[in-house]
Amino acid sequence: MITKEQIKNTLDCLPENVSIEQVIEHLIFLDKVQKGIDDSENGRTNSVEEAKQKLNKWLK
């Protein structure tokens, strides 16, 4: 989960003329990156072989 402090820091780094849509997209991106990091740190990942098996279901 993205924290309030991370949101504040993000807003401070964005240009002055940024649109609300760009802010929202950026925050969603940061939240997804953080979730990926959390998953990785907590062992919620797939091996290459597991990923291939899952992708085969979609690519057939």
C-alpha positions as CSV (number, residue, x, y, z in Angstrom):
1,M,0.0,0.0,0.0
2,I,1.2,3.4,-0.9
3,T,1.6,5.7,2.2
4,K,0.4,9.3,2.6
5,E,4.0,10.3,2.9
6,Q,4.8,8.7,-0.5
7,I,1.8,10.5,-2.0
8,K,3.1,13.8,-0.7
9,N,6.6,13.2,-2.0
10,T,5.2,12.2,-5.4
11,L,3.1,15.4,-5.6
12,D,6.2,17.5,-4.7
13,C,8.2,15.9,-7.6
14,L,5.6,16.3,-10.3
15,P,5.5,19.4,-12.5
16,E,3.2,22.3,-11.6
17,N,1.1,21.9,-14.7
18,V,0.3,18.2,-14.3
19,S,-3.3,17.1,-14.8
20,I,-5.3,15.2,-12.2
21,E,-5.5,12.2,-14.6
22,Q,-1.7,12.1,-14.7
23,V,-1.4,12.3,-10.9
24,I,-3.9,9.4,-10.6
25,E,-2.1,7.3,-13.2
26,H,1.3,8.0,-11.5
27,L,-0.1,7.0,-8.1
28,I,-1.7,3.8,-9.4
29,F,1.7,2.9,-11.0
30,L,3.5,3.5,-7.8
31,D,1.0,1.5,-5.8
32,K,1.4,-1.5,-8.3
33,V,5.2,-1.3,-8.1
34,Q,4.9,-1.3,-4.3
35,K,2.6,-4.3,-4.3
36,G,5.1,-6.1,-6.6
37,I,7.9,-5.4,-4.2
38,D,5.8,-6.6,-1.3
39,D,4.9,-9.8,-3.1
40,S,8.6,-10.4,-3.9
41,E,9.7,-9.8,-0.4
42,N,7.0,-12.2,1.0
43,G,7.8,-15.0,-1.5
44,R,4.7,-14.5,-3.6
45,T,6.4,-15.0,-6.9
46,N,6.4,-17.6,-9.7
47,S,9.4,-19.5,-11.1
48,V,10.0,-19.2,-14.8
49,E,8.5,-22.6,-15.3
50,E,5.3,-21.7,-13.4
51,A,5.0,-18.5,-15.4
52,K,5.4,-20.4,-18.7
53,Q,2.6,-22.8,-17.6
54,K,0.3,-20.0,-16.6
55,L,1.0,-18.1,-19.9
56,N,0.4,-21.2,-22.0
57,K,-3.2,-21.1,-20.8
58,W,-3.6,-17.6,-22.3
59,L,-1.5,-18.0,-25.4
60,K,-3.1,-21.1,-26.9
